């Protein structure tokens, strides 16, 4: 609203600047002081109306640019400074401005001369609304001007995104080139053009007094497919898969494994868990889940469905997970067992009579294979792993 009020104030400011000039002249005039036509003719002869657009408005915009040296603005004021006077001149031509000033002078002079007790200056913009809309559209459809605006808008969006993605995991961050390509894919120039034209058409009836309010609608539905592709591409990147596996799944499973009552001698490292995940949950499985989840989310955003129900079925992966984890744990336990010192005959006899339960002996009994030691000690790695996987 502030922008539109300031925009409407521009023609009023032009008129009152000219009236101020007239009042200065009145204070210096004598015989012609009461003749409105005198001032109207003098202003016309001085070509003051073109002077307003050619000199006064650019100077005012120069000052505005100096006062608003704000790097946070999405558009460089210098770019608008080149176009705004021409837009205003097309929307409010010198002939119209001269007519408004002449009408104002004819109203105010009788009051200044004491012939009336009051005066009213009414400037109607109703007949200029269509011209304002046409001027704005013409400028925005100028290829060079629009491309400059579009490029500045993209640069501004990239700067804002750089601040946002600082809080994202490294794997989900985009390079400047990737972010630039994504923005252009989701917000192409033709679509921006259409939205701007629709916004101008929506505002003009309000400015003309034909409507008491206006509504700006940004139709993003047709860009949802492009945005969905961008999001899917980001989540499909190898780096994102590695993040999902290493920083999320490996960390989570590592914590869960530490809660399992596994036999002494088994040390499971993150690299071991990563190997199991790569075997059980390959990249192809992950990509299929991404397509499913992203598809559901964007279907909801488009209004194609009323709810989001995301479920990831892991039942068919359990046998492979149990086999992979069991094999890994069993190999580690056997390596540990083989690293134990050889036992004596006395220790072997003690083991046979009093085998430890759920743990290996501190030596290798004579004449026993590894699988026999597990059986006598009651170590069932598959059972332990299966319980953990099912949990």
KOLGURO-522449 format. One record per residue (C-alpha): residue in three letters; z negated, y, x negated. Coordinates in Angstrom, 2 decimals, always signed. Layout:
BEGIN
+-------+---------+---------+---------+
! tordo !       Z !       Y !       X !
+-------+---------+---------+---------+
!   Ala !       Z !       Y !       X !
...
+-------+---------+---------+---------+
***
This chain:
BEGIN
+-------+---------+---------+---------+
! tordo !       Z !       Y !       X !
+-------+---------+---------+---------+
!   Unk !   +0.00 !   +0.00 !   +0.00 !
!   Unk !   -0.78 !   +2.44 !   -2.81 !
!   Unk !   +2.70 !   +1.94 !   -4.23 !
!   Unk !   +4.38 !   +2.75 !   -0.92 !
!   Unk !   +2.21 !   +5.80 !   -0.36 !
!   Unk !   +3.16 !   +7.08 !   -3.78 !
!   Unk !   +6.80 !   +6.31 !   -3.11 !
!   Unk !   +6.72 !   +8.28 !   +0.16 !
!   Unk !   +4.93 !  +11.11 !   -1.60 !
!   Unk !   +7.90 !  +11.69 !   -3.93 !
!   Unk !  +10.11 !  +13.56 !   -1.42 !
!   Unk !   +7.12 !  +15.50 !   -0.19 !
!   Unk !   +6.31 !  +16.47 !   -3.74 !
!   Unk !   +9.86 !  +17.64 !   -4.33 !
!   Unk !   +9.78 !  +19.83 !   -1.23 !
!   Unk !   +6.43 !  +21.37 !   -2.05 !
!   Unk !   +7.43 !  +22.04 !   -5.65 !
!   Unk !  +10.35 !  +24.04 !   -4.33 !
!   Unk !   +8.11 !  +25.81 !   -1.84 !
!   Unk !   +5.77 !  +26.71 !   -4.66 !
!   Unk !   +8.70 !  +28.30 !   -6.48 !
!   Unk !   +9.54 !  +30.24 !   -3.32 !
!   Unk !   +5.97 !  +31.51 !   -2.99 !
!   Unk !   +6.07 !  +32.77 !   -6.55 !
!   Unk !   +9.25 !  +34.64 !   -5.77 !
!   Unk !   +7.71 !  +36.09 !   -2.60 !
!   Unk !   +4.90 !  +37.63 !   -4.60 !
!   Unk !   +7.47 !  +39.44 !   -6.75 !
!   Unk !   +9.97 !  +40.40 !   -4.05 !
!   Unk !  +10.05 !  +43.58 !   -1.99 !
!   Unk !  +12.79 !  +44.46 !   +0.52 !
!   Unk !  +14.04 !  +40.93 !   +0.89 !
!   Unk !  +10.60 !  +39.35 !   +1.11 !
!   Unk !  +10.81 !  +38.66 !   +4.82 !
!   Unk !  +14.30 !  +37.23 !   +4.89 !
!   Unk !  +14.31 !  +33.41 !   +4.73 !
!   Unk !  +18.05 !  +33.30 !   +4.04 !
!   Unk !  +17.52 !  +35.23 !   +0.82 !
!   Unk !  +15.37 !  +32.47 !   -0.68 !
!   Unk !  +17.56 !  +29.73 !   +0.68 !
!   Unk !  +20.65 !  +31.28 !   -0.91 !
!   Unk !  +18.90 !  +31.94 !   -4.23 !
!   Unk !  +17.75 !  +28.33 !   -4.51 !
!   Unk !  +21.25 !  +27.12 !   -3.68 !
!   Unk !  +22.85 !  +29.41 !   -6.27 !
!   Unk !  +20.39 !  +28.24 !   -8.91 !
!   Unk !  +21.38 !  +24.61 !   -8.19 !
!   Unk !  +17.67 !  +23.88 !   -8.07 !
!   Unk !  +18.10 !  +20.67 !   -6.11 !
!   Unk !  +20.16 !  +18.92 !   -8.77 !
!   Unk !  +17.85 !  +20.43 !  -11.36 !
!   Unk !  +14.96 !  +18.57 !   -9.70 !
!   Unk !  +16.61 !  +15.22 !  -10.32 !
!   Unk !  +18.25 !  +15.98 !  -13.64 !
!   Unk !  +15.36 !  +17.69 !  -15.41 !
!   Unk !  +12.08 !  +17.96 !  -13.50 !
!   Unk !  +11.76 !  +14.32 !  -12.40 !
!   Unk !  +12.67 !  +12.86 !  -15.85 !
!   Unk !  +10.13 !  +15.22 !  -17.42 !
!   Unk !   +7.50 !  +14.11 !  -14.91 !
!   Unk !   +8.28 !  +10.47 !  -15.64 !
!   Unk !   +8.01 !  +11.15 !  -19.37 !
!   Unk !   +4.52 !  +12.47 !  -18.77 !
!   Unk !   +3.71 !   +9.50 !  -16.54 !
!   Unk !   +4.89 !   +7.14 !  -19.28 !
!   Unk !   +2.65 !   +8.88 !  -21.79 !
!   Unk !   -0.33 !   +8.78 !  -19.43 !
!   Unk !   +0.22 !   +5.10 !  -18.51 !
!   Unk !   +0.65 !   +3.61 !  -21.94 !
!   Unk !   -0.70 !   +0.31 !  -20.66 !
!   Unk !   +0.54 !   -2.93 !  -22.26 !
!   Unk !   -0.73 !   -4.88 !  -19.24 !
!   Unk !   +1.95 !   -3.49 !  -16.94 !
!   Unk !   +4.56 !   -6.13 !  -16.02 !
!   Unk !   +7.47 !   -3.66 !  -16.41 !
!   Unk !   +8.16 !   -1.08 !  -19.08 !
!   Unk !   +8.01 !   +2.36 !  -17.47 !
!   Unk !  +10.85 !   +3.46 !  -19.74 !
!   Unk !  +13.13 !   +1.09 !  -17.85 !
!   Unk !  +12.15 !   +2.61 !  -14.49 !
!   Unk !  +12.44 !   +6.10 !  -15.93 !
!   Unk !  +16.14 !   +5.56 !  -16.44 !
!   Unk !  +16.72 !   +4.42 !  -12.87 !
!   Unk !  +14.19 !   +6.08 !  -10.59 !
!   Unk !  +15.80 !   +9.57 !  -10.56 !
!   Unk !  +19.15 !   +8.01 !   -9.63 !
!   Unk !  +17.53 !   +5.86 !   -6.93 !
!   Unk !  +15.80 !   +8.92 !   -5.48 !
!   Unk !  +18.98 !  +11.00 !   -5.66 !
!   Unk !  +20.91 !   +8.31 !   -3.82 !
!   Unk !  +18.17 !   +7.79 !   -1.24 !
!   Unk !  +17.31 !  +11.51 !   -0.84 !
!   Unk !  +20.46 !  +13.40 !   -1.87 !
!   Unk !  +20.34 !  +17.08 !   -2.88 !
!   Unk !  +21.95 !  +18.08 !   +0.44 !
!   Unk !  +19.11 !  +16.45 !   +2.40 !
!   Unk !  +16.50 !  +17.97 !   +0.13 !
!   Unk !  +18.09 !  +21.42 !   +0.55 !
!   Unk !  +18.03 !  +21.05 !   +4.33 !
!   Unk !  +14.34 !  +20.14 !   +4.30 !
!   Unk !  +13.46 !  +23.08 !   +2.05 !
!   Unk !  +15.49 !  +25.50 !   +4.18 !
!   Unk !  +13.70 !  +24.30 !   +7.31 !
!   Unk !  +10.31 !  +24.67 !   +5.59 !
!   Unk !  +11.12 !  +28.21 !   +4.39 !
!   Unk !  +12.17 !  +29.23 !   +7.88 !
!   Unk !   +8.83 !  +27.95 !   +9.19 !
!   Unk !   +6.59 !  +29.43 !   +6.53 !
!   Unk !   +8.12 !  +32.91 !   +6.11 !
!   Unk !   +7.08 !  +34.28 !   +9.55 !
!   Unk !   +3.53 !  +33.16 !   +8.77 !
!   Unk !   +3.56 !  +34.86 !   +5.35 !
!   Unk !   +4.87 !  +38.07 !   +6.93 !
!   Unk !   +2.15 !  +38.01 !   +9.57 !
!   Unk !   +4.51 !  +37.37 !  +12.48 !
!   Unk !   +2.80 !  +34.05 !  +13.41 !
!   Unk !   -0.72 !  +32.72 !  +13.14 !
!   Unk !   +0.23 !  +29.26 !  +11.96 !
!   Unk !   +3.15 !  +27.16 !  +10.77 !
!   Unk !   +4.11 !  +23.51 !  +10.74 !
!   Unk !   +6.22 !  +21.72 !   +8.17 !
!   Unk !   +7.54 !  +18.36 !   +9.35 !
!   Unk !   +9.65 !  +16.24 !   +7.05 !
!   Unk !  +11.22 !  +13.27 !   +8.79 !
!   Unk !  +12.08 !  +10.29 !   +6.63 !
!   Unk !  +13.24 !   +8.07 !   +9.47 !
!   Unk !  +16.90 !   +8.79 !   +8.85 !
!   Unk !  +16.52 !   +8.12 !   +5.12 !
!   Unk !  +14.85 !   +4.71 !   +5.31 !
!   Unk !  +18.15 !   +2.84 !   +5.39 !
!   Unk !  +19.38 !   +4.92 !   +2.46 !
!   Unk !  +16.20 !   +4.14 !   +0.50 !
!   Unk !  +16.66 !   +0.42 !   +1.15 !
!   Unk !  +20.31 !   +0.58 !   +0.13 !
!   Unk !  +19.47 !   +2.53 !   -3.03 !
!   Unk !  +16.80 !   +0.03 !   -4.05 !
!   Unk !  +19.07 !   -2.94 !   -3.40 !
!   Unk !  +21.99 !   -1.36 !   -5.24 !
!   Unk !  +19.86 !   -0.76 !   -8.31 !
!   Unk !  +18.29 !   -4.20 !   -8.23 !
!   Unk !  +21.71 !   -5.79 !   -7.86 !
!   Unk !  +22.97 !   -3.97 !  -10.92 !
!   Unk !  +23.35 !   -6.86 !  -13.35 !
!   Unk !  +22.19 !   -5.01 !  -16.47 !
!   Unk !  +19.20 !   -3.33 !  -14.80 !
!   Unk !  +18.07 !   -6.50 !  -13.00 !
!   Unk !  +18.42 !   -8.64 !  -16.11 !
!   Unk !  +16.24 !   -6.17 !  -18.00 !
!   Unk !  +13.63 !   -6.31 !  -15.24 !
!   Unk !  +13.84 !  -10.10 !  -15.08 !
!   Unk !  +13.43 !  -10.51 !  -18.83 !
!   Unk !  +10.42 !   -8.18 !  -18.85 !
!   Unk !   +8.92 !  -10.10 !  -15.94 !
!   Unk !   +9.38 !  -13.40 !  -17.78 !
!   Unk !   +7.78 !  -11.95 !  -20.92 !
!   Unk !   +4.82 !  -10.69 !  -18.88 !
!   Unk !   +4.39 !  -14.09 !  -17.20 !
!   Unk !   +4.50 !  -15.81 !  -20.60 !
!   Unk !   +1.74 !  -13.55 !  -21.92 !
!   Unk !   -0.40 !  -14.29 !  -18.86 !
!   Unk !   +0.26 !  -18.03 !  -19.18 !
!   Unk !   -0.69 !  -17.97 !  -22.86 !
!   Unk !   -4.15 !  -16.77 !  -21.87 !
!   Unk !   -4.46 !  -19.38 !  -19.11 !
!   Unk !   -3.37 !  -22.35 !  -21.20 !
!   Unk !   -5.90 !  -21.53 !  -23.91 !
!   Unk !   -8.39 !  -23.38 !  -21.68 !
!   Unk !   -6.12 !  -26.40 !  -21.22 !
!   Unk !   -6.22 !  -29.56 !  -23.35 !
!   Unk !   -3.85 !  -29.41 !  -26.30 !
!   Unk !   -1.63 !  -32.10 !  -24.81 !
!   Unk !   -1.01 !  -30.07 !  -21.65 !
!   Unk !   -0.12 !  -26.84 !  -23.43 !
!   Unk !   +3.47 !  -25.67 !  -23.65 !
!   Unk !   +5.17 !  -23.97 !  -26.52 !
!   Unk !   +6.63 !  -20.53 !  -25.88 !
!   Unk !  +10.10 !  -22.06 !  -25.60 !
!   Unk !   +8.93 !  -24.76 !  -23.19 !
!   Unk !   +7.03 !  -22.28 !  -21.01 !
!   Unk !  +10.02 !  -19.94 !  -20.99 !
!   Unk !  +12.37 !  -22.74 !  -19.90 !
!   Unk !   +9.91 !  -23.87 !  -17.21 !
!   Unk !   +9.56 !  -20.37 !  -15.75 !
!   Unk !  +13.31 !  -19.87 !  -15.62 !
!   Unk !  +13.79 !  -23.25 !  -13.98 !
!   Unk !  +11.19 !  -22.54 !  -11.28 !
!   Unk !  +11.98 !  -18.82 !  -10.80 !
!   Unk !  +15.73 !  -18.33 !  -11.33 !
!   Unk !  +17.25 !  -14.82 !  -11.01 !
!   Unk !  +19.16 !  -15.63 !   -7.79 !
!   Unk !  +15.97 !  -16.69 !   -6.04 !
!   Unk !  +14.12 !  -13.59 !   -7.24 !
!   Unk !  +16.98 !  -11.46 !   -5.91 !
!   Unk !  +16.71 !  -13.06 !   -2.48 !
!   Unk !  +12.93 !  -12.54 !   -2.35 !
!   Unk !  +13.21 !   -8.88 !   -3.36 !
!   Unk !  +15.89 !   -8.22 !   -0.73 !
!   Unk !  +13.74 !   -9.88 !   +1.91 !
!   Unk !  +10.72 !   -7.81 !   +0.84 !
!   Unk !  +12.68 !   -4.55 !   +1.08 !
!   Unk !  +13.98 !   -5.50 !   +4.53 !
!   Unk !  +10.43 !   -6.34 !   +5.68 !
!   Unk !   +8.93 !   -3.04 !   +4.48 !
!   Unk !  +11.57 !   -0.63 !   +5.75 !
!   Unk !  +10.78 !   -0.88 !   +9.50 !
!   Unk !   +7.16 !   -0.01 !   +8.67 !
!   Unk !   +8.22 !   +3.02 !   +6.61 !
!   Unk !  +10.54 !   +4.13 !   +9.41 !
!   Unk !   +7.73 !   +3.96 !  +11.96 !
!   Unk !   +9.43 !   +1.19 !  +13.89 !
!   Unk !   +6.59 !   -1.25 !  +13.20 !
!   Unk !   +2.85 !   -0.82 !  +12.83 !
!   Unk !   +2.56 !   -3.32 !  +10.01 !
!   Unk !   +4.67 !   -5.44 !   +7.74 !
!   Unk !   +4.34 !   -8.93 !   +6.31 !
!   Unk !   +5.69 !   -9.99 !   +2.94 !
!   Unk !   +6.56 !  -13.68 !   +2.84 !
!   Unk !   +7.32 !  -15.42 !   -0.40 !
!   Unk !   +9.31 !  -18.53 !   +0.44 !
!   Unk !   +8.39 !  -20.95 !   -2.33 !
!   Unk !   +9.32 !  -24.11 !   -0.43 !
!   Unk !  +12.80 !  -24.28 !   -1.91 !
!   Unk !  +11.37 !  -24.00 !   -5.43 !
!   Unk !   +8.93 !  -26.87 !   -4.95 !
!   Unk !  +11.42 !  -29.45 !   -6.16 !
!   Unk !  +11.99 !  -27.52 !   -9.40 !
!   Unk !   +8.24 !  -27.06 !   -9.90 !
!   Unk !   +7.66 !  -30.75 !   -9.24 !
!   Unk !  +10.22 !  -31.62 !  -11.92 !
!   Unk !   +8.51 !  -29.30 !  -14.41 !
!   Unk !   +5.04 !  -30.72 !  -13.72 !
!   Unk !   +6.37 !  -34.29 !  -13.92 !
!   Unk !   +8.11 !  -33.59 !  -17.22 !
!   Unk !   +4.88 !  -32.17 !  -18.68 !
!   Unk !   +2.86 !  -35.20 !  -17.60 !
!   Unk !   +5.55 !  -37.59 !  -18.81 !
!   Unk !   +5.54 !  -36.28 !  -22.37 !
!   Unk !   +4.33 !  -38.77 !  -25.02 !
!   Unk !   +1.64 !  -36.30 !  -26.03 !
!   Unk !   +0.27 !  -36.23 !  -22.48 !
!   Unk !   +0.24 !  -40.02 !  -22.33 !
!   Unk !   -1.63 !  -40.12 !  -25.64 !
!   Unk !   -4.13 !  -37.60 !  -24.28 !
!   Unk !   -4.65 !  -39.65 !  -21.11 !
!   Unk !   -5.19 !  -42.78 !  -23.19 !
!   Unk !   -7.07 !  -41.52 !  -26.27 !
!   Unk !   -9.11 !  -38.62 !  -24.91 !
!   Unk !   -9.79 !  -40.03 !  -21.47 !
!   Unk !   -9.35 !  -43.79 !  -21.12 !
!   Unk !  -10.47 !  -44.79 !  -24.63 !
!   Unk !  -13.52 !  -42.53 !  -24.44 !
!   Unk !  -14.45 !  -43.81 !  -20.98 !
!   Unk !  -13.97 !  -47.48 !  -21.84 !
!   Unk !  -15.85 !  -47.05 !  -25.11 !
!   Unk !  -18.88 !  -45.78 !  -23.22 !
!   Unk !  -18.65 !  -48.66 !  -20.77 !
!   Unk !  -18.32 !  -51.27 !  -23.51 !
!   Unk !  -21.45 !  -49.94 !  -25.17 !
!   Unk !  -23.29 !  -50.75 !  -21.95 !
!   Unk !  -22.18 !  -54.40 !  -22.09 !
!   Unk !  -24.52 !  -57.00 !  -23.58 !
!   Unk !  -22.08 !  -58.26 !  -26.21 !
!   Unk !  -23.08 !  -60.66 !  -28.99 !
!   Unk !  -24.35 !  -59.21 !  -32.23 !
!   Unk !  -21.70 !  -58.90 !  -34.87 !
!   Unk !  -18.98 !  -57.50 !  -32.61 !
!   Unk !  -18.13 !  -53.89 !  -33.38 !
!   Unk !  -15.37 !  -52.46 !  -31.18 !
!   Unk !  -13.65 !  -49.33 !  -32.44 !
!   Unk !  -11.57 !  -46.79 !  -30.51 !
!   Unk !   -8.45 !  -48.11 !  -32.22 !
!   Unk !   -9.23 !  -51.58 !  -30.82 !
!   Unk !   -9.52 !  -50.19 !  -27.30 !
!   Unk !   -6.28 !  -48.23 !  -27.73 !
!   Unk !   -4.51 !  -51.44 !  -28.72 !
!   Unk !   -5.71 !  -53.18 !  -25.57 !
!   Unk !   -4.70 !  -50.24 !  -23.35 !
!   Unk !   -1.21 !  -50.10 !  -24.88 !
!   Unk !   -0.89 !  -53.80 !  -24.11 !
!   Unk !   -2.29 !  -53.72 !  -20.58 !
!   Unk !   -1.30 !  -50.21 !  -19.45 !
!   Unk !   +2.02 !  -49.45 !  -21.15 !
!   Unk !   +3.77 !  -46.09 !  -20.95 !
!   Unk !   +6.03 !  -47.40 !  -18.19 !
!   Unk !   +3.03 !  -48.15 !  -15.96 !
!   Unk !   +1.61 !  -44.67 !  -16.65 !
!   Unk !   +4.93 !  -42.98 !  -15.83 !
!   Unk !   +5.15 !  -44.82 !  -12.51 !
!   Unk !   +1.65 !  -43.62 !  -11.58 !
!   Unk !   +2.55 !  -40.05 !  -12.54 !
!   Unk !   +5.62 !  -40.10 !  -10.31 !
!   Unk !   +3.55 !  -41.46 !   -7.44 !
!   Unk !   +0.65 !  -39.01 !   -7.76 !
!   Unk !   +2.79 !  -35.91 !   -8.37 !
!   Unk !   +5.09 !  -36.92 !   -5.52 !
!   Unk !   +2.14 !  -37.17 !   -3.11 !
!   Unk !   +0.69 !  -33.82 !   -4.20 !
!   Unk !   +3.96 !  -31.94 !   -3.78 !
!   Unk !   +4.70 !  -33.70 !   -0.51 !
!   Unk !   +1.38 !  -32.30 !   +0.71 !
!   Unk !   +2.16 !  -28.81 !   -0.64 !
!   Unk !   +5.53 !  -28.83 !   +1.12 !
!   Unk !   +3.79 !  -29.74 !   +4.38 !
!   Unk !   +5.48 !  -33.14 !   +4.64 !
!   Unk !   +2.06 !  -34.80 !   +4.94 !
!   Unk !   -1.33 !  -33.61 !   +6.18 !
!   Unk !   -3.53 !  -35.38 !   +3.63 !
!   Unk !   -3.43 !  -36.65 !   +0.07 !
!   Unk !   -4.51 !  -40.25 !   -0.46 !
!   Unk !   -4.16 !  -41.16 !   -4.11 !
!   Unk !   -4.98 !  -44.76 !   -4.96 !
!   Unk !   -4.24 !  -46.57 !   -8.20 !
!   Unk !   -4.23 !  -50.33 !   -7.73 !
!   Unk !   -5.49 !  -52.14 !  -10.81 !
!   Unk !   -6.01 !  -55.61 !   -9.36 !
!   Unk !   -2.81 !  -57.04 !  -10.81 !
!   Unk !   -3.80 !  -55.72 !  -14.26 !
!   Unk !   -7.18 !  -57.47 !  -14.39 !
!   Unk !   -6.00 !  -60.85 !  -15.76 !
!   Unk !   -4.08 !  -59.16 !  -18.58 !
!   Unk !   -7.02 !  -56.85 !  -19.32 !
!   Unk !   -9.47 !  -59.78 !  -19.43 !
!   Unk !   -7.18 !  -61.80 !  -21.71 !
!   Unk !   -6.57 !  -58.87 !  -24.08 !
!   Unk !  -10.24 !  -57.84 !  -24.33 !
!   Unk !  -11.39 !  -61.45 !  -24.66 !
!   Unk !   -8.92 !  -62.14 !  -27.43 !
!   Unk !   -9.93 !  -58.98 !  -29.30 !
!   Unk !  -13.67 !  -59.66 !  -28.99 !
!   Unk !  -13.28 !  -63.31 !  -29.91 !
!   Unk !  -11.31 !  -62.48 !  -33.05 !
!   Unk !  -13.97 !  -59.97 !  -34.11 !
!   Unk !  -16.77 !  -62.45 !  -33.47 !
!   Unk !  -14.97 !  -65.17 !  -35.44 !
!   Unk !  -14.36 !  -62.80 !  -38.35 !
!   Unk !  -18.03 !  -61.93 !  -38.31 !
!   Unk !  -19.00 !  -65.59 !  -38.21 !
!   Unk !  -16.72 !  -66.40 !  -41.15 !
!   Unk !  -18.41 !  -63.63 !  -43.15 !
!   Unk !  -21.83 !  -65.32 !  -42.84 !
!   Unk !  -23.21 !  -67.30 !  -45.78 !
!   Unk !  -22.97 !  -71.07 !  -45.69 !
!   Unk !  -26.09 !  -72.78 !  -44.36 !
!   Unk !  -28.11 !  -75.56 !  -45.93 !
!   Unk !  -28.67 !  -79.04 !  -44.56 !
!   Unk !  -32.13 !  -78.00 !  -43.40 !
!   Unk !  -30.75 !  -74.91 !  -41.62 !
!   Unk !  -28.02 !  -76.98 !  -40.02 !
!   Unk !  -30.57 !  -79.48 !  -38.69 !
!   Unk !  -32.66 !  -76.63 !  -37.31 !
!   Unk !  -29.59 !  -75.18 !  -35.61 !
!   Unk !  -28.79 !  -78.50 !  -33.95 !
!   Unk !  -32.36 !  -78.88 !  -32.68 !
!   Unk !  -32.94 !  -75.21 !  -31.77 !
!   Unk !  -29.65 !  -73.39 !  -31.37 !
!   Unk !  -30.01 !  -69.62 !  -30.64 !
!   Unk !  -28.92 !  -68.51 !  -27.22 !
!   Unk !  -26.32 !  -65.76 !  -26.64 !
!   Unk !  -26.13 !  -65.00 !  -30.36 !
!   Unk !  -24.79 !  -66.51 !  -33.58 !
!   Unk !  -27.03 !  -68.00 !  -36.25 !
!   Unk !  -27.52 !  -66.02 !  -39.45 !
!   Unk !  -25.55 !  -68.65 !  -41.43 !
!   Unk !  -22.69 !  -71.09 !  -40.99 !
!   Unk !  -24.03 !  -74.54 !  -40.16 !
!   Unk !  -22.44 !  -77.36 !  -42.13 !
!   Unk !  -19.75 !  -79.38 !  -40.38 !
!   Unk !  -19.33 !  -77.18 !  -37.28 !
!   Unk !  -16.27 !  -75.33 !  -36.10 !
!   Unk !  -16.51 !  -71.79 !  -34.73 !
!   Unk !  -15.80 !  -72.87 !  -31.16 !
!   Unk !  -18.59 !  -75.48 !  -31.38 !
!   Unk !  -21.04 !  -72.83 !  -32.56 !
!   Unk !  -20.16 !  -70.64 !  -29.52 !
!   Unk !  -20.61 !  -73.61 !  -27.18 !
!   Unk !  -24.00 !  -74.56 !  -28.57 !
!   Unk !  -25.16 !  -70.91 !  -28.60 !
!   Unk !  -24.03 !  -70.39 !  -25.00 !
!   Unk !  -21.66 !  -67.53 !  -25.91 !
!   Unk !  -18.94 !  -67.12 !  -23.25 !
!   Unk !  -17.00 !  -64.01 !  -24.24 !
!   Unk !  -14.51 !  -64.35 !  -21.40 !
!   Unk !  -17.31 !  -64.38 !  -18.84 !
!   Unk !  -18.86 !  -61.25 !  -20.36 !
!   Unk !  -15.50 !  -59.45 !  -20.47 !
!   Unk !  -14.54 !  -60.51 !  -16.95 !
!   Unk !  -17.80 !  -59.13 !  -15.56 !
!   Unk !  -17.20 !  -55.83 !  -17.31 !
!   Unk !  -13.56 !  -55.57 !  -16.15 !
!   Unk !  -14.49 !  -56.40 !  -12.57 !
!   Unk !  -17.17 !  -53.70 !  -12.62 !
+-------+---------+---------+---------+
***
